């Protein structure tokens, strides 16, 4: 077990390939996890095409110029590093947080969300590999009844929309919600919005298959953003009040412009989809007069993963329909192409070593 397969992105050329690399060795406070499933996210595609770049790359990534992708990872503890504080044993089923705090900034020391956090598979090597290193405080234990492939997609695919809706959006039961983009994030956003009691839950997507999926996942209404009566339909569904909270899970400027136009009084737009494009408010006087808000969102809090594992384990959140297909790790390039081209309109593609 001296080498393993890993999906590596060479940052200078933005070329991706599955390569044979040395199996990493866990250091103090770390464990080596044998990967059983890893999700493929649109942000992985954006890393490869260059529209997303590491925020705070660790020294090893900077020196090598290469990064193992994958921030949605589940597996079993394989090797224990020295100096562990927890009661970890080999064979323990785990899911990894999609990132780690720095444990040194003022926010960390005061118990707040880290301002210098790093993202797994973005700033340090991730789980598109047979094995991955994890700091022990980033591990969440998995109940035996929760399949690895379902657990793997909880970090990001489920936790990001959960945090966007519950924390950034602060959605309360009975509030109207609009969700733009019913892909890997938005599909789970629909389910979570319904789970917490938002009403109505309105899904917006140009693809008929995505709109059908939204209805199957619990949306009260699914609209085509290009329909001439789009605004009228939103107003009718919300009693002429407009949306309390709108969510951009697509990451497109046109989505943001449209969402702002149908916000109700004191309504907020949450930007959860990533894009380097600027945000434009066409009528800032109207925006201010109506007390509207614009909120950025990225990732989720550490405790969200524990809560969502609990919800999935309790049967409150069935993630089986979210697994669109399983692809061997060796064919990771094919998985990237499928997601980029939306082949089969996947919710989540899962890599299996």
C-alpha positions as a Markdown table, in Angstrom:
| # | Residue | x | y | z |
|---|---|---|---|---|
| 1 | Unk | 0.0 | 0.0 | 0.0 |
| 2 | Unk | 2.8 | 2.4 | -0.9 |
| 3 | Unk | 0.9 | 4.2 | -3.7 |
| 4 | Unk | -2.8 | 4.9 | -4.5 |
| 5 | Unk | -4.9 | 6.4 | -7.2 |
| 6 | Unk | -5.9 | 10.1 | -6.8 |
| 7 | Unk | -7.7 | 12.6 | -9.0 |
| 8 | Unk | -5.1 | 15.4 | -9.3 |
| 9 | Unk | -5.5 | 18.9 | -10.6 |
| 10 | Unk | -2.3 | 20.6 | -11.8 |
| 11 | Unk | -3.0 | 24.3 | -11.0 |
| 12 | Unk | -0.6 | 25.9 | -13.5 |
| 13 | Unk | -2.0 | 24.2 | -16.5 |
| 14 | Unk | -5.5 | 23.4 | -15.1 |
| 15 | Unk | -5.1 | 19.9 | -16.3 |
| 16 | Unk | -6.8 | 17.0 | -14.4 |
| 17 | Unk | -5.8 | 13.4 | -14.4 |
| 18 | Unk | -6.1 | 10.3 | -12.2 |
| 19 | Unk | -2.6 | 9.5 | -11.2 |
| 20 | Unk | -0.7 | 7.2 | -8.9 |
| 21 | Unk | 0.7 | 9.0 | -5.9 |
| 22 | Unk | 2.2 | 8.0 | -2.5 |
| 23 | Unk | -0.3 | 7.1 | 0.2 |
| 24 | Unk | -0.1 | 9.9 | 2.8 |
| 25 | Unk | 1.0 | 9.3 | 6.4 |
| 26 | Unk | -1.1 | 10.8 | 9.2 |
| 27 | Unk | 0.6 | 13.3 | 11.5 |
| 28 | Unk | -0.2 | 14.3 | 15.0 |
| 29 | Unk | -3.9 | 14.6 | 15.6 |
| 30 | Unk | -4.7 | 13.1 | 12.2 |
| 31 | Unk | -6.1 | 9.8 | 10.8 |
| 32 | Unk | -5.8 | 8.2 | 7.4 |
| 33 | Unk | -9.3 | 7.5 | 6.0 |
| 34 | Unk | -9.9 | 4.8 | 3.4 |
| 35 | Unk | -12.4 | 6.5 | 1.0 |
| 36 | Unk | -15.5 | 4.6 | 0.2 |
| 37 | Unk | -17.4 | 7.3 | -1.7 |
| 38 | Unk | -16.8 | 10.9 | -2.8 |
| 39 | Unk | -19.2 | 13.3 | -4.4 |
| 40 | Unk | -18.6 | 15.3 | -7.6 |
| 41 | Unk | -19.6 | 19.0 | -7.3 |
| 42 | Unk | -19.8 | 21.8 | -9.8 |
| 43 | Unk | -17.2 | 23.6 | -7.8 |
| 44 | Unk | -14.8 | 20.8 | -8.8 |
| 45 | Unk | -15.6 | 21.6 | -12.4 |
| 46 | Unk | -14.9 | 25.3 | -11.7 |
| 47 | Unk | -11.5 | 24.5 | -10.1 |
| 48 | Unk | -10.6 | 22.6 | -13.3 |
| 49 | Unk | -11.8 | 25.4 | -15.7 |
| 50 | Unk | -10.1 | 28.1 | -13.6 |
| 51 | Unk | -13.1 | 30.1 | -12.6 |
| 52 | Unk | -12.4 | 29.0 | -9.0 |
| 53 | Unk | -9.0 | 28.9 | -7.4 |
| 54 | Unk | -7.7 | 27.8 | -4.0 |
| 55 | Unk | -8.3 | 30.5 | -1.4 |
| 56 | Unk | -5.6 | 29.6 | 1.2 |
| 57 | Unk | -3.6 | 26.7 | -0.2 |
| 58 | Unk | -1.4 | 24.8 | 2.2 |
| 59 | Unk | 2.3 | 24.7 | 1.7 |
| 60 | Unk | 2.3 | 21.2 | 0.2 |
| 61 | Unk | -0.1 | 22.3 | -2.6 |
| 62 | Unk | 1.9 | 25.5 | -3.3 |
| 63 | Unk | 5.1 | 23.6 | -3.5 |
| 64 | Unk | 3.8 | 20.8 | -5.8 |
| 65 | Unk | 1.4 | 22.9 | -7.8 |
| 66 | Unk | -1.1 | 20.1 | -7.7 |
| 67 | Unk | -4.1 | 19.3 | -5.7 |
| 68 | Unk | -6.3 | 16.2 | -5.1 |
| 69 | Unk | -9.9 | 17.3 | -5.6 |
| 70 | Unk | -12.9 | 16.2 | -3.6 |
| 71 | Unk | -14.6 | 17.8 | -0.6 |
| 72 | Unk | -17.5 | 15.4 | -0.2 |
| 73 | Unk | -16.0 | 12.3 | 1.4 |
| 74 | Unk | -17.1 | 9.3 | 3.5 |
| 75 | Unk | -15.1 | 6.2 | 4.4 |
| 76 | Unk | -13.6 | 4.2 | 7.3 |
| 77 | Unk | -10.7 | 5.0 | 9.6 |
| 78 | Unk | -7.7 | 3.1 | 8.3 |
| 79 | Unk | -4.6 | 4.3 | 10.2 |
| 80 | Unk | -4.3 | 6.3 | 13.4 |
| 81 | Unk | -1.8 | 9.1 | 13.7 |
| 82 | Unk | 0.0 | 10.0 | 17.0 |
| 83 | Unk | -1.4 | 12.2 | 19.7 |
| 84 | Unk | -5.1 | 11.6 | 19.0 |
| 85 | Unk | -7.5 | 13.0 | 21.7 |
| 86 | Unk | -10.6 | 11.1 | 20.5 |
| 87 | Unk | -11.5 | 7.4 | 20.9 |
| 88 | Unk | -10.9 | 6.5 | 17.3 |
| 89 | Unk | -10.5 | 2.9 | 16.2 |
| 90 | Unk | -9.7 | 1.4 | 12.8 |
| 91 | Unk | -12.8 | 0.5 | 10.9 |
| 92 | Unk | -14.9 | 3.4 | 12.3 |
| 93 | Unk | -17.3 | 4.7 | 9.7 |
| 94 | Unk | -16.9 | 8.4 | 9.2 |
| 95 | Unk | -17.8 | 11.4 | 7.0 |
| 96 | Unk | -15.4 | 14.3 | 6.6 |
| 97 | Unk | -16.2 | 18.0 | 7.2 |
| 98 | Unk | -15.7 | 19.8 | 3.9 |
| 99 | Unk | -13.0 | 22.0 | 5.5 |
| 100 | Unk | -11.2 | 22.8 | 8.6 |
| 101 | Unk | -10.8 | 25.8 | 10.9 |
| 102 | Unk | -7.4 | 27.3 | 11.5 |
| 103 | Unk | -7.8 | 27.0 | 15.3 |
| 104 | Unk | -5.6 | 30.1 | 15.7 |
| 105 | Unk | -7.5 | 33.2 | 14.5 |
| 106 | Unk | -9.4 | 35.5 | 16.9 |
| 107 | Unk | -12.7 | 34.1 | 15.7 |
| 108 | Unk | -11.6 | 30.5 | 16.5 |
| 109 | Unk | -10.3 | 31.5 | 19.9 |
| 110 | Unk | -13.6 | 33.1 | 20.7 |
| 111 | Unk | -15.8 | 30.2 | 19.5 |
| 112 | Unk | -17.0 | 31.8 | 16.3 |
| 113 | Unk | -16.8 | 30.7 | 12.6 |
| 114 | Unk | -13.2 | 30.7 | 11.5 |
| 115 | Unk | -12.2 | 33.6 | 9.2 |
| 116 | Unk | -9.1 | 31.8 | 7.9 |
| 117 | Unk | -10.6 | 28.3 | 7.3 |
| 118 | Unk | -9.5 | 26.0 | 4.5 |
| 119 | Unk | -11.6 | 23.9 | 2.2 |
| 120 | Unk | -11.0 | 20.2 | 1.6 |
| 121 | Unk | -10.1 | 19.5 | -2.0 |
| 122 | Unk | -9.6 | 23.2 | -2.6 |
| 123 | Unk | -6.9 | 24.4 | -0.3 |
| 124 | Unk | -5.6 | 20.9 | 0.8 |
| 125 | Unk | -5.8 | 17.4 | -0.7 |
| 126 | Unk | -9.3 | 16.0 | -0.8 |
| 127 | Unk | -11.0 | 12.7 | -1.2 |
| 128 | Unk | -10.9 | 11.9 | -4.9 |
| 129 | Unk | -8.5 | 9.2 | -3.9 |
| 130 | Unk | -8.2 | 5.8 | -2.3 |
| 131 | Unk | -7.1 | 7.4 | 1.0 |
| 132 | Unk | -7.2 | 10.8 | 2.5 |
| 133 | Unk | -5.8 | 12.5 | 5.6 |
| 134 | Unk | -8.2 | 14.1 | 8.0 |
| 135 | Unk | -7.7 | 16.0 | 11.2 |
| 136 | Unk | -9.6 | 14.2 | 13.9 |
| 137 | Unk | -11.8 | 17.2 | 14.7 |
| 138 | Unk | -13.2 | 17.2 | 11.1 |
| 139 | Unk | -14.6 | 13.6 | 11.4 |
| 140 | Unk | -18.2 | 12.8 | 12.1 |
| 141 | Unk | -19.1 | 9.2 | 13.0 |
| 142 | Unk | -21.6 | 7.5 | 10.8 |
| 143 | Unk | -24.4 | 5.1 | 12.0 |
| 144 | Unk | -24.3 | 1.7 | 10.3 |
| 145 | Unk | -27.5 | 2.2 | 8.5 |
| 146 | Unk | -26.5 | 5.3 | 6.5 |
| 147 | Unk | -24.8 | 4.2 | 3.2 |
| 148 | Unk | -21.4 | 5.8 | 2.4 |
| 149 | Unk | -22.6 | 7.2 | -0.9 |
| 150 | Unk | -25.4 | 9.1 | 0.8 |
| 151 | Unk | -23.3 | 10.2 | 3.7 |
| 152 | Unk | -20.5 | 11.5 | 1.3 |
| 153 | Unk | -22.8 | 14.1 | -0.3 |
| 154 | Unk | -24.0 | 15.6 | 2.9 |
| 155 | Unk | -20.9 | 17.9 | 3.2 |
| 156 | Unk | -21.7 | 20.7 | 0.7 |
| 157 | Unk | -24.5 | 19.2 | -1.5 |
| 158 | Unk | -26.8 | 19.1 | 1.6 |
| 159 | Unk | -25.0 | 21.1 | 4.3 |
| 160 | Unk | -24.5 | 24.2 | 2.1 |
| 161 | Unk | -28.2 | 24.7 | 1.2 |
| 162 | Unk | -29.1 | 23.7 | 4.8 |
| 163 | Unk | -26.9 | 26.5 | 6.1 |
| 164 | Unk | -28.0 | 28.9 | 3.4 |
| 165 | Unk | -31.6 | 28.4 | 4.3 |
| 166 | Unk | -31.5 | 28.1 | 8.0 |
| 167 | Unk | -28.6 | 30.5 | 8.8 |
| 168 | Unk | -28.0 | 33.0 | 6.0 |
| 169 | Unk | -31.6 | 33.1 | 4.9 |
| 170 | Unk | -33.0 | 32.6 | 8.5 |
| 171 | Unk | -36.1 | 31.2 | 6.9 |
| 172 | Unk | -39.0 | 30.6 | 9.3 |
| 173 | Unk | -42.1 | 28.4 | 8.9 |
| 174 | Unk | -44.7 | 30.0 | 6.7 |
| 175 | Unk | -42.3 | 32.3 | 4.8 |
| 176 | Unk | -42.2 | 32.2 | 1.0 |
| 177 | Unk | -39.0 | 31.0 | -0.6 |
| 178 | Unk | -37.8 | 31.0 | -4.2 |
| 179 | Unk | -35.0 | 28.6 | -5.2 |
| 180 | Unk | -33.2 | 29.3 | -8.5 |
| 181 | Unk | -31.4 | 26.3 | -9.9 |
| 182 | Unk | -32.5 | 22.8 | -9.0 |
| 183 | Unk | -29.2 | 21.0 | -9.4 |
| 184 | Unk | -26.9 | 19.5 | -6.8 |
| 185 | Unk | -27.5 | 22.3 | -4.3 |
| 186 | Unk | -30.9 | 23.6 | -5.2 |
| 187 | Unk | -32.6 | 20.1 | -5.2 |
| 188 | Unk | -31.6 | 19.7 | -1.6 |
| 189 | Unk | -32.6 | 23.3 | -1.0 |
| 190 | Unk | -36.1 | 22.5 | -2.0 |
| 191 | Unk | -36.2 | 19.5 | 0.4 |
| 192 | Unk | -34.8 | 21.5 | 3.3 |
| 193 | Unk | -37.1 | 24.5 | 2.7 |
| 194 | Unk | -40.1 | 22.2 | 2.9 |
| 195 | Unk | -38.7 | 20.3 | 5.9 |
| 196 | Unk | -38.5 | 23.5 | 7.9 |
| 197 | Unk | -42.0 | 24.6 | 6.9 |
| 198 | Unk | -41.4 | 27.3 | 4.3 |
| 199 | Unk | -44.6 | 28.0 | 2.3 |
| 200 | Unk | -44.8 | 28.3 | -0.6 |
| 201 | Unk | -41.6 | 26.8 | -1.9 |
| 202 | Unk | -41.1 | 27.9 | -5.4 |
| 203 | Unk | -38.5 | 26.3 | -7.6 |
| 204 | Unk | -37.2 | 28.1 | -10.7 |
| 205 | Unk | -35.2 | 26.3 | -13.4 |
| 206 | Unk | -35.2 | 26.5 | -17.2 |
| 207 | Unk | -35.0 | 22.7 | -17.6 |
| 208 | Unk | -38.3 | 20.8 | -17.6 |
| 209 | Unk | -36.6 | 17.8 | -16.0 |
| 210 | Unk | -35.3 | 19.9 | -13.2 |
| 211 | Unk | -38.7 | 21.4 | -12.6 |
| 212 | Unk | -40.2 | 17.9 | -12.4 |
| 213 | Unk | -37.6 | 16.9 | -9.9 |
| 214 | Unk | -38.3 | 20.0 | -7.8 |
| 215 | Unk | -42.0 | 19.0 | -7.6 |
| 216 | Unk | -41.1 | 15.4 | -6.7 |
| 217 | Unk | -38.8 | 16.8 | -3.9 |
| 218 | Unk | -41.5 | 18.9 | -2.4 |
| 219 | Unk | -41.8 | 22.2 | -4.2 |
| 220 | Unk | -45.2 | 23.7 | -4.2 |
| 221 | Unk | -44.6 | 25.3 | -7.6 |
| 222 | Unk | -42.0 | 25.0 | -10.3 |
| 223 | Unk | -41.5 | 27.8 | -12.8 |
| 224 | Unk | -39.6 | 28.4 | -16.0 |
| 225 | Unk | -37.7 | 31.7 | -15.5 |
| 226 | Unk | -38.1 | 32.5 | -19.2 |
| 227 | Unk | -41.9 | 32.2 | -19.1 |
| 228 | Unk | -43.6 | 35.6 | -20.0 |
| 229 | Unk | -45.9 | 35.3 | -17.0 |
| 230 | Unk | -43.1 | 34.4 | -14.5 |
| 231 | Unk | -43.5 | 37.5 | -12.3 |
| 232 | Unk | -47.3 | 37.2 | -12.3 |
| 233 | Unk | -47.0 | 33.6 | -11.2 |
| 234 | Unk | -44.7 | 34.4 | -8.3 |
| 235 | Unk | -47.0 | 37.2 | -7.1 |
| 236 | Unk | -50.0 | 35.0 | -7.4 |
| 237 | Unk | -48.3 | 32.3 | -5.3 |
| 238 | Unk | -47.3 | 34.7 | -2.6 |
| 239 | Unk | -50.6 | 36.7 | -2.3 |
| 240 | Unk | -49.1 | 39.6 | -4.3 |
| 241 | Unk | -46.4 | 40.0 | -1.6 |
| 242 | Unk | -43.3 | 38.7 | -3.3 |
| 243 | Unk | -40.7 | 36.4 | -1.9 |
| 244 | Unk | -39.6 | 36.6 | 1.7 |
| 245 | Unk | -36.2 | 34.9 | 0.8 |
| 246 | Unk | -34.7 | 34.1 | -2.6 |
| 247 | Unk | -31.8 | 31.8 | -3.1 |
| 248 | Unk | -29.4 | 31.7 | -6.0 |
| 249 | Unk | -28.0 | 28.2 | -6.2 |
| 250 | Unk | -27.2 | 28.6 | -9.9 |
| 251 | Unk | -24.5 | 31.2 | -9.7 |
| 252 | Unk | -25.7 | 33.3 | -12.7 |
| 253 | Unk | -26.0 | 37.1 | -13.0 |
| 254 | Unk | -29.4 | 36.8 | -14.7 |
| 255 | Unk | -30.7 | 34.7 | -11.8 |
| 256 | Unk | -29.8 | 37.4 | -9.3 |
| 257 | Unk | -31.4 | 40.2 | -11.4 |
| 258 | Unk | -34.6 | 38.2 | -11.7 |
| 259 | Unk | -34.6 | 37.2 | -8.0 |
| 260 | Unk | -34.2 | 40.8 | -6.9 |
| 261 | Unk | -37.2 | 41.8 | -9.0 |
| 262 | Unk | -39.6 | 39.6 | -7.2 |
| 263 | Unk | -38.5 | 40.1 | -3.6 |
| 264 | Unk | -41.2 | 41.2 | -1.2 |
| 265 | Unk | -40.8 | 44.1 | 1.3 |
| 266 | Unk | -37.8 | 43.4 | 3.6 |
| 267 | Unk | -37.1 | 40.3 | 1.4 |
| 268 | Unk | -33.5 | 39.0 | 1.1 |
| 269 | Unk | -31.5 | 37.4 | -1.7 |
| 270 | Unk | -28.9 | 34.8 | -0.6 |
| 271 | Unk | -26.0 | 34.1 | -2.9 |
| 272 | Unk | -25.1 | 30.5 | -2.5 |
| 273 | Unk | -24.1 | 29.7 | -6.1 |
| 274 | Unk | -20.5 | 30.7 | -6.9 |
| 275 | Unk | -19.6 | 32.9 | -9.8 |
| 276 | Unk | -16.9 | 35.6 | -10.3 |
| 277 | Unk | -19.4 | 37.8 | -12.1 |
| 278 | Unk | -20.3 | 41.1 | -10.4 |
| 279 | Unk | -23.6 | 41.6 | -8.6 |
| 280 | Unk | -25.7 | 44.4 | -10.1 |
| 281 | Unk | -28.6 | 46.1 | -8.4 |
| 282 | Unk | -30.5 | 47.9 | -11.3 |
| 283 | Unk | -32.6 | 50.1 | -9.1 |
| 284 | Unk | -30.8 | 50.7 | -5.8 |
| 285 | Unk | -33.4 | 53.3 | -4.6 |
| 286 | Unk | -36.2 | 50.8 | -4.8 |
| 287 | Unk | -33.9 | 48.2 | -3.2 |
| 288 | Unk | -33.3 | 50.5 | -0.2 |
| 289 | Unk | -36.8 | 51.8 | 0.0 |
| 290 | Unk | -38.2 | 48.3 | 0.3 |
| 291 | Unk | -35.6 | 47.3 | 2.9 |
| 292 | Unk | -34.2 | 44.5 | 0.8 |
| 293 | Unk | -31.0 | 42.7 | 1.6 |
| 294 | Unk | -28.3 | 40.9 | -0.2 |
| 295 | Unk | -26.4 | 38.2 | 1.7 |
| 296 | Unk | -23.4 | 36.1 | 0.7 |
| 297 | Unk | -23.1 | 32.5 | 1.7 |
| 298 | Unk | -20.3 | 29.9 | 1.5 |
| 299 | Unk | -20.3 | 26.4 | 2.9 |
| 300 | Unk | -21.7 | 25.5 | 6.3 |
| 301 | Unk | -20.9 | 25.5 | 10.0 |
| 302 | Unk | -19.2 | 22.5 | 11.6 |
| 303 | Unk | -22.2 | 21.4 | 13.6 |
| 304 | Unk | -24.4 | 21.3 | 10.5 |
| 305 | Unk | -22.9 | 18.0 | 9.4 |
| 306 | Unk | -23.8 | 16.3 | 12.7 |
| 307 | Unk | -27.4 | 17.6 | 12.5 |
| 308 | Unk | -27.8 | 16.4 | 8.9 |
| 309 | Unk | -26.3 | 13.0 | 9.6 |
| 310 | Unk | -28.9 | 12.7 | 12.4 |
| 311 | Unk | -31.7 | 13.8 | 10.1 |
| 312 | Unk | -30.7 | 11.3 | 7.4 |
| 313 | Unk | -30.2 | 8.5 | 9.9 |
| 314 | Unk | -33.7 | 9.2 | 11.4 |
| 315 | Unk | -35.3 | 9.0 | 8.0 |
| 316 | Unk | -36.3 | 12.6 | 7.9 |
| 317 | Unk | -34.1 | 13.3 | 4.9 |
| 318 | Unk | -33.9 | 10.5 | 2.3 |
| 319 | Unk | -30.8 | 11.0 | 0.2 |
| 320 | Unk | -31.2 | 7.9 | -1.9 |
| 321 | Unk | -32.9 | 9.7 | -4.8 |
| 322 | Unk | -30.0 | 12.2 | -4.8 |
| 323 | Unk | -27.4 | 9.6 | -6.0 |
| 324 | Unk | -27.7 | 9.9 | -9.8 |
| 325 | Unk | -24.9 | 7.5 | -10.7 |
| 326 | Unk | -21.8 | 5.8 | -9.4 |
| 327 | Unk | -18.5 | 6.0 | -11.3 |
| 328 | Unk | -15.2 | 4.3 | -10.5 |
| 329 | Unk | -12.5 | 6.7 | -9.3 |
| 330 | Unk | -10.3 | 5.7 | -12.2 |
| 331 | Unk | -12.9 | 7.3 | -14.5 |
| 332 | Unk | -13.2 | 10.6 | -12.6 |
| 333 | Unk | -12.5 | 12.6 | -15.8 |
| 334 | Unk | -15.7 | 11.1 | -17.3 |
| 335 | Unk | -17.6 | 12.1 | -14.2 |
| 336 | Unk | -16.4 | 15.7 | -14.5 |
| 337 | Unk | -17.5 | 15.8 | -18.2 |
| 338 | Unk | -20.9 | 14.4 | -17.4 |
| 339 | Unk | -21.5 | 17.0 | -14.7 |
| 340 | Unk | -20.2 | 19.9 | -16.8 |
| 341 | Unk | -22.4 | 18.9 | -19.7 |
| 342 | Unk | -25.3 | 18.0 | -17.4 |
| 343 | Unk | -25.5 | 14.5 | -19.0 |
| 344 | Unk | -28.6 | 12.9 | -17.6 |
| 345 | Unk | -29.3 | 16.0 | -15.4 |
| 346 | Unk | -27.5 | 14.6 | -12.3 |
| 347 | Unk | -28.1 | 15.7 | -8.8 |
| 348 | Unk | -24.9 | 14.1 | -7.5 |
| 349 | Unk | -22.4 | 11.8 | -9.2 |
| 350 | Unk | -20.5 | 9.7 | -6.7 |
| 351 | Unk | -16.9 | 8.4 | -7.3 |
| 352 | Unk | -16.2 | 4.9 | -5.8 |
| 353 | Unk | -12.5 | 3.9 | -5.4 |
